[in-house]
Amino acid sequence: MPGLNALRVENWRCHAAVEMAPGGAPWVVVAGANGAGKTSLLEAVFTAARGRSFRTPAVTDVIREGEKVARAIVRCGGDPGHLLGLEVRRNGHELRLDGEKNVGIARVAEAVPVEYISGDAHALITGSPSARRRFLDWTLFHVEPSFVAVWRGWARAHRQRNALLRAGERGSALAPWTAAVVEYGEQLSGLRERLVGQMNAALQAVAVDGPLGVPVLGFRRGWRNGELSDALARSASREIAAGRAVVGPQLDDWVLEVGGLGTRQLSRGQAKLTSLVVYRAQSVLLEAAGRKGVLLVDDLAADLDDNALRAALGVLDGAGQQVWICMLGGEARIPLPGTASRFHVEPNRVEPL
């Protein structure tokens, strides 16, 4: 079945060599004391599938102290199944997919969609707009075939235009890059806005699981009114002063309201549960696009009382993808609404429960 069937890590943080075999179970419980290396196992899965760590900008930080190379090997079920391999050395890292070396990040991420939700899951809706843009773009990568070309076109033009602005260039030097920013930027924001509409429809589908009712998302473009070309013209003097673009898709965002409450009115627990509902809606869109992946949930119980924790598990149930949850050792036997593979983790030791 889809999901991760087996994981092996070597010289990965506190683990010299450990293996675990979830066998594709819909739930995987990774339990142990603080500092036991639970999050490191989630990090190994994520890094093998995404080419970067969620804990540090330097992937080489994962290498166990005193060692020269770390590895993560992930065997995935489904049709087709895949074998992911990651080797991290002090001078860089290499991704492998089904035995092929030096595979690009996009190919690996497309083969096995993996999403990570930290213990601070509430930050998706209460944190910075950049996190919400990444959420939209990661979803679009998997459900919208045109997204990659549009995003790359805009990113290149935006980067070149900003370089010229920093150098004090104006007028004709900016013109071709401004035209490209407008062309691709309008498309990019349009894709994001349409995705927010699709997310709202998906949220209706999972509304029964929502603790406060149905969340509603609203899209905010990175410029106020009209066409992007007009917004750039109006902001020309501000751009010159700042040495960079001050309007555009780089400022796109979305806002959320649930149960008549705005984001700032939610408690941390309410915000976390609502964020999980949003991630569940994301999984609905991925499944509709034929993309069943893996959801890694770290420190699920943080900020949640017993009732809220049960609600969180209900939200994640039936997400159409394998769900890994990190828990403290005393929570290892938490009742789950489906078949689970459970593991006890200690530094350099992983045992099935």
C-alpha positions as CSV (number, residue, x, y, z in Angstrom):
1,M,0.0,0.0,0.0
2,P,1.2,3.6,-0.4
3,G,3.4,5.0,2.4
4,L,6.8,4.2,3.8
5,N,7.5,0.5,4.2
6,A,11.0,0.8,5.6
7,L,13.6,3.3,6.8
8,R,17.3,2.9,7.5
9,V,19.6,5.7,8.7
10,E,23.3,5.6,9.2
11,N,25.3,8.2,11.2
12,W,22.3,10.5,11.4
13,R,22.6,12.7,14.4
14,C,22.3,10.5,17.5
15,H,21.8,7.3,15.5
16,A,24.7,5.3,14.3
17,A,22.6,2.7,12.4
18,V,18.9,2.0,13.0
19,E,16.1,0.5,10.9
20,M,12.3,0.5,11.2
21,A,9.8,-1.2,9.0
22,P,6.3,0.4,9.2
23,G,5.1,-1.9,6.4
24,G,2.9,0.8,4.9
25,A,0.6,1.0,7.9
26,P,-1.6,4.1,7.7
27,W,-0.4,5.3,11.1
28,V,3.2,5.2,12.4
29,V,3.9,6.1,16.0
30,V,7.4,7.1,16.9
31,A,7.6,7.3,20.7
32,G,10.3,8.0,23.2
33,A,11.7,10.5,25.7
34,N,12.8,14.0,24.8
35,G,16.2,13.8,23.1
36,A,15.8,10.2,22.1
37,G,16.1,11.0,18.4
38,K,12.4,10.8,17.3
39,T,12.5,14.0,15.3
40,S,15.8,12.9,13.7
41,L,13.9,10.0,12.1
42,L,11.3,12.3,10.7
43,E,14.0,14.6,9.5
44,A,15.7,11.7,7.7
45,V,12.5,10.9,5.8
46,F,11.9,14.5,5.0
47,T,15.4,15.2,3.8
48,A,15.5,12.1,1.6
49,A,12.3,13.3,-0.1
50,R,12.8,17.0,-0.2
51,G,16.6,17.5,-0.4
52,R,16.7,19.8,2.7
53,S,16.3,19.5,6.4
54,F,13.4,21.2,8.3
55,R,15.8,21.7,11.3
56,T,18.8,23.4,9.8
57,P,19.8,25.2,6.6
58,A,23.0,23.2,6.4
59,V,22.2,19.5,5.6
60,T,25.7,18.5,6.7
61,D,24.6,19.2,10.3
62,V,22.8,15.8,10.3
63,I,26.2,13.9,10.2
64,R,26.8,12.1,13.5
65,E,29.7,13.6,15.5
66,G,33.0,12.1,14.5
67,E,31.7,10.6,11.2
68,K,32.2,11.6,7.6
69,V,29.0,10.5,5.9
70,A,25.4,10.1,6.9
71,R,22.8,8.1,4.9
72,A,19.0,7.7,4.8
73,I,17.4,5.0,2.8
74,V,13.6,5.0,2.4
75,R,11.5,2.3,0.7
76,C,8.1,3.4,-0.4
77,G,5.1,1.3,-1.3
78,G,2.4,2.1,-3.8
79,D,2.2,1.6,-7.6
80,P,4.8,2.2,-8.5
81,G,6.9,1.9,-5.4
82,H,10.1,3.9,-5.0
83,L,13.5,3.7,-3.3
84,L,14.9,7.0,-2.0
85,G,18.5,7.3,-1.0
86,L,20.3,10.3,0.5
87,E,24.0,10.5,1.2
88,V,25.4,13.5,3.1
89,R,29.1,14.3,3.2
90,R,30.9,17.2,4.6
91,N,31.2,18.8,1.2
92,G,27.6,18.2,0.0
93,H,24.9,15.7,-0.5
94,E,23.5,13.5,-3.2
95,L,19.9,12.3,-3.8
96,R,19.1,9.0,-5.4
97,L,15.8,7.7,-6.8
98,D,15.3,4.0,-7.7
99,G,19.1,3.6,-8.0
100,E,19.6,6.6,-10.2
101,K,22.3,9.0,-8.8
102,N,22.3,12.8,-8.7
103,V,18.6,13.1,-9.2
104,G,17.1,16.6,-9.0
105,I,15.0,17.6,-6.0
106,A,11.9,18.1,-8.1
107,R,11.9,14.6,-9.4
108,V,12.2,13.1,-5.9
109,A,9.6,15.4,-4.4
110,E,7.2,14.5,-7.2
111,A,7.7,10.8,-6.7
112,V,7.1,10.8,-3.0
113,P,5.2,13.8,-1.6
114,V,6.3,14.3,2.0
115,E,5.0,17.1,4.3
116,Y,6.2,18.0,7.8
117,I,4.1,19.6,10.5
118,S,6.1,20.8,13.5
119,G,4.9,20.9,17.1
120,D,4.2,24.6,16.4
121,A,1.7,23.7,13.7
122,H,-0.3,26.8,14.7
123,A,2.4,28.9,13.0
124,L,0.9,28.0,9.6
125,I,-1.9,30.5,10.3
126,T,-0.4,32.7,13.0
127,G,3.1,32.9,11.7
128,S,4.8,34.7,8.8
129,P,3.3,35.0,5.3
130,S,6.3,33.2,3.9
131,A,5.1,29.9,5.5
132,R,1.7,30.3,4.0
133,R,3.2,31.0,0.5
134,R,5.4,27.9,0.8
135,F,2.2,25.9,1.8
136,L,0.4,27.1,-1.4
137,D,3.4,26.6,-3.6
138,W,4.2,23.1,-2.4
139,T,0.5,22.1,-3.0
140,L,0.6,23.7,-6.4
141,F,3.7,21.8,-7.3
142,H,1.8,18.6,-6.9
143,V,-1.6,19.5,-8.3
144,E,-1.0,22.1,-11.0
145,P,1.2,21.0,-14.0
146,S,1.9,24.6,-15.1
147,F,3.1,25.8,-11.7
148,V,6.9,25.0,-12.0
149,A,7.4,26.8,-15.3
150,V,5.4,29.8,-14.1
151,W,7.2,30.0,-10.7
152,R,10.6,29.7,-12.3
153,G,9.8,32.3,-14.9
154,W,8.7,34.8,-12.2
155,A,11.5,34.0,-9.8
156,R,14.2,34.6,-12.4
157,A,12.7,37.9,-13.6
158,H,12.1,39.0,-10.0
159,R,15.6,38.2,-9.0
160,Q,17.2,40.0,-12.0
161,R,14.9,43.0,-11.6
162,N,15.8,43.4,-8.0
163,A,19.5,43.2,-8.8
164,L,19.1,46.1,-11.2
165,L,17.1,48.1,-8.7
166,R,19.9,47.6,-6.1
167,A,22.4,48.8,-8.7
168,G,20.3,52.0,-9.2
169,E,19.2,51.1,-12.7
170,R,16.0,52.6,-14.1
171,G,13.9,52.9,-17.3
172,S,14.9,50.8,-20.3
173,A,17.3,48.6,-18.3
174,L,14.3,47.5,-16.1
175,A,11.8,47.2,-18.9
176,P,12.3,43.6,-20.1
177,W,12.5,42.2,-16.6
178,T,9.4,44.3,-15.6
179,A,7.5,42.8,-18.5
180,A,8.5,39.3,-17.4
181,V,7.6,40.0,-13.8
182,V,4.2,41.2,-14.8
183,E,3.6,38.2,-17.2
184,Y,4.6,35.5,-14.8
185,G,3.6,37.3,-11.6
186,E,0.0,37.7,-12.7
187,Q,-0.1,34.0,-13.5
188,L,1.5,32.9,-10.3
189,S,-0.8,34.9,-8.1
190,G,-3.7,33.7,-10.2
191,L,-2.7,30.1,-9.6
192,R,-2.4,30.7,-5.8
193,E,-5.8,32.5,-5.7
194,R,-7.5,29.6,-7.6
195,L,-5.9,27.1,-5.2
196,V,-7.3,29.0,-2.2
197,G,-10.7,28.6,-3.8
198,Q,-10.1,24.9,-4.2
199,M,-8.9,24.7,-0.6
200,N,-12.2,26.2,0.6
201,A,-14.1,23.6,-1.3
202,A,-11.9,20.9,0.2
203,L,-12.4,22.4,3.7
204,Q,-16.1,22.0,3.2
205,A,-15.5,18.3,2.5
206,V,-13.7,17.8,5.9
207,A,-15.7,20.2,7.9
208,V,-17.2,17.5,10.1
209,D,-13.7,17.1,11.6
210,G,-13.2,20.7,12.3
211,P,-13.2,21.6,16.1
212,L,-14.6,25.1,15.5
213,G,-16.5,24.7,12.3
214,V,-15.4,25.2,8.7
215,P,-12.4,27.4,8.3
216,V,-12.6,29.9,5.4
217,L,-9.5,31.1,3.6
218,G,-9.2,34.5,1.9
219,F,-6.5,35.3,-0.6
220,R,-4.5,38.5,-0.5
221,R,-2.5,39.5,-3.5
222,G,0.9,41.2,-3.0
223,W,-0.5,44.4,-4.5
224,R,-3.7,46.3,-3.7
225,N,-5.7,46.9,-6.9
226,G,-5.7,46.5,-10.6
227,E,-3.0,45.0,-12.8
228,L,0.5,44.2,-11.5
229,S,1.9,46.5,-14.2
230,D,0.0,49.5,-12.8
231,A,1.0,48.6,-9.2
232,L,4.7,48.5,-10.2
233,A,4.3,51.9,-11.9
234,R,2.7,53.4,-8.8
235,S,5.4,52.0,-6.6
236,A,8.4,53.1,-8.7
237,S,9.7,55.8,-6.3
238,R,9.4,53.4,-3.3
239,E,11.3,50.7,-5.3
240,I,14.1,53.1,-6.0
241,A,14.4,54.1,-2.3
242,A,14.2,50.5,-1.1
243,G,16.4,49.0,-3.9
244,R,13.9,46.2,-4.4
245,A,10.4,45.4,-5.5
246,V,7.8,46.4,-2.9
247,V,4.7,44.9,-4.6
248,G,4.2,41.6,-6.3
249,P,3.7,37.8,-5.7
250,Q,6.5,37.8,-3.2
251,L,4.0,39.4,-0.8
252,D,1.0,37.2,-1.6
253,D,-0.7,35.8,1.5
254,W,-3.9,34.2,2.8
255,V,-5.9,34.8,5.9
256,L,-8.3,32.5,7.8
257,E,-11.5,32.8,9.8
258,V,-13.1,30.0,11.6
259,G,-16.2,29.9,13.9
260,G,-16.5,33.7,13.5
261,L,-13.0,34.1,14.9
262,G,-10.0,35.7,13.2
263,T,-6.5,34.3,13.5
264,R,-5.5,36.6,16.3
265,Q,-8.5,35.5,18.4
266,L,-7.6,31.8,18.4
267,S,-5.8,30.2,21.3
268,R,-2.6,28.2,20.4
269,G,-4.5,25.0,20.7
270,Q,-7.4,26.2,18.6
271,A,-4.9,27.5,16.0
272,K,-3.1,24.2,15.9
273,L,-6.3,22.2,15.4
274,T,-7.4,24.6,12.7
275,S,-4.0,24.3,11.0
276,L,-4.4,20.5,11.0
277,V,-7.8,20.9,9.3
278,V,-6.1,23.0,6.6
279,Y,-3.4,20.3,6.1
280,R,-6.2,17.7,5.9
281,A,-7.8,19.8,3.1
282,Q,-4.5,19.9,1.4
283,S,-4.4,16.1,1.4
284,V,-7.8,16.0,-0.2
285,L,-6.5,18.0,-3.1
286,L,-3.3,15.8,-3.4
287,E,-5.4,12.6,-3.4
288,A,-7.7,14.0,-6.1
289,A,-4.6,14.6,-8.2
290,G,-3.5,11.0,-7.6
291,R,-0.7,12.0,-5.2
292,K,-0.7,10.0,-2.0
293,G,2.2,10.7,0.2
294,V,3.4,10.9,3.8
295,L,2.5,13.4,6.5
296,L,5.1,13.7,9.3
297,V,3.6,15.2,12.5
298,D,6.1,16.2,15.2
299,D,5.0,16.6,18.9
300,L,1.3,16.2,18.1
301,A,0.2,16.5,21.7
302,A,1.9,19.9,22.3
303,D,-0.7,22.6,23.2
304,L,-3.6,20.1,23.1
305,D,-5.5,18.6,26.0
306,D,-6.9,15.1,25.9
307,N,-10.1,16.1,24.1
308,A,-8.2,18.3,21.6
309,L,-5.7,15.5,21.0
310,R,-8.6,13.1,20.1
311,A,-10.0,15.8,17.8
312,A,-6.6,16.2,16.1
313,L,-6.4,12.4,15.5
314,G,-9.9,12.6,14.0
315,V,-8.9,15.4,11.7
316,L,-5.9,13.4,10.4
317,D,-7.8,10.2,10.0
318,G,-8.7,9.2,6.5
319,A,-6.3,11.8,5.0
320,G,-5.4,9.4,2.2
321,Q,-1.8,9.3,3.2
322,Q,0.4,7.7,5.7
323,V,0.7,9.7,9.0
324,W,3.7,9.5,11.2
325,I,3.3,11.0,14.7
326,C,6.0,11.7,17.3
327,M,4.9,11.2,20.9
328,L,6.4,10.9,24.3
329,G,7.0,7.4,25.5
330,G,4.0,7.4,27.8
331,E,1.7,8.1,24.9
332,A,3.0,5.3,22.7
333,R,-0.2,3.3,23.1
334,I,-2.6,6.1,22.2
335,P,-5.7,4.7,20.6
336,L,-5.8,5.4,16.8
337,P,-8.6,5.1,14.3
338,G,-6.7,2.7,12.1
339,T,-3.9,0.1,11.9
340,A,-0.7,1.4,13.4
341,S,3.0,0.5,13.5
342,R,4.5,1.6,16.8
343,F,8.1,2.1,17.6
344,H,10.1,3.0,20.7
345,V,13.1,5.2,20.1
346,E,16.3,5.7,22.0
347,P,19.6,7.1,20.8
348,N,20.9,4.6,18.3
349,R,18.0,2.2,19.0
350,V,14.6,1.7,17.5
351,E,12.4,-1.3,18.5
352,P,8.8,-2.2,17.5
353,L,6.2,-2.1,20.2
